[in-house]
Amino acid sequence: MRAHQIMTKDVISVAPHATVLDAANIMLRCRVSGLPVVDSDGALLGMVTEGDFLRRSEIGTGRKRSGWLELLLGPGRVSNDFVREHGRRVEDVMTRDPVTVEEQTPLDEIVRLMEKHHVKRLPVKRGSALVGIVTRANLLQAVAAMAREIPDPTADDDHIRERIARAVEATDWRPIGFQVTVLNGVVHLHGLIIDEKSRRAAVVAAENTAGVKEVHDHICLVDTYSGFYMKSPEDIKAAG
């Protein structure tokens, strides 16, 4: 999937000369945590977010620095912070030149950029114009949409078994002697693992296979030092 498939197209934005109060009220009224800042031609100039209102003189959260620290930082940094804490216009507090994506940017790249730059939203541009925005909420909606049950005409027991086996065998954590049995969409997993985390990974691989109705875990955990092995929690519970 790509940005244009999940982005919000009707983007709520604000002008650079709007007041900080106007921006705050728009964010509260529309229940958004960030606004793109655009000029009269629709070109993206920056982003203003909740984080830009954390250090504000109105609420007494401006930075308090000693004289020697201000000297160390230099007049440019100190004056810039003063403007961000006391400025009355959006252009005074906004983040300029924000990280952006294009309509064809794939979702994995979008997530990588969000993680790298510690941002919750990415404006989507076409040339210099803002055409949408991708937020974490959009990604969540995409996950929910993809997770819905989609009928698969080839999801018979044989196909299910082959797909699970192929998915697990391609990994580095695959259980030793991994076996899959399937009857009417009900999956049973067998094998040996030396790390408990591999159990959940195998179950997840099965659960994500089209046509699977239930997954039963019979994978045993082996202590590599003693050779002792323990049955799966499901089998222990059934035996008790």
Residue, then its C-alpha position, 0 to 999 in steps of 0.5 A: m500500500r502507498a500513501h495515497q491509499i490511506m491518507t486523509k485528503d481533506v486536510i485541516s490546515v492553518a495560515p502562517h499569519a494566523t494566531v497561536l490562539d487560532a491554531a490551538n482552538i482549531m486543534l481542539r475543535c477538530r480533535v487533531s494534534g497537528l496542523p499543516v501550515v500552508d500559504s495562500d497558494g496551498a504550498l506547505l510551509g511547515m507544521v504546528t503540533e501540540g509539542d510546539f505549545l509545550r514551552r509557552s510563556e502564557i502557562g509558565t513553561g518557558r525555559k529557565r536557563s542560567g546566564w552561563l548556559e545562555l552564553l554557551l548556547g549563543p544568542g541565536r539559539v536563545s533568541n529563537d527559543f524566546v520567539r517560540e515561547h512568546g510569539r503570537r503567530v503560527e509562523d513563530v512556533m511552527t516547524r519549518d521544512p517538515v519531513t514529507v512524503e509523496e503520494q506513491t511513497p510505500l507504507d514501510e517508508i512512511v513508518r521508517l520516516m516516522e520512527k527516524h524523525h519521531v513524528k506522528r504525522l507526515p504531510v503528503k505533497r504533489g510538487s509543492a502543494l499539500v494534497g493529504i496527510v498520513t497519521r498514525a491513525n491512518l496506519l491503524q485504520a489500514v491495519a484494521a482494514m487488512a485484518r478483516e476476514i477476506p474469503d480465499p477460494t483456495a483456502d482448503d486444508d492442503h493449501i493452508r498446511e502448505r502456506i503455514a509450513r512455507a511461511v515458518e520454514a523460511t524463518d530463522w526461528r522455525p521449530i525443529g521438526f516442525q509439522v502442521t496438520v489441518l482439518n476443516g481449517v483447524v490447525h495443529l502445530h508440532g515441533l521443538i523450540i529452544d526459545e519460548k518466543s518462537r512459539r508465539a511466532a509460529v502461532v502468529a504465522a498460522e493465525n495470519t494464514a487465510g482460511v485458518k479458523e483455530v490454531h492449537d499449539h503442541i510445540c514443546l520447549v527443550d532445555t538445551y543443557s539437560g535435554f529436558y522438554m516441556k509440553s506446550p501450555e495448551d497440552i499441559k492444561a488439557a492433561g490437567 
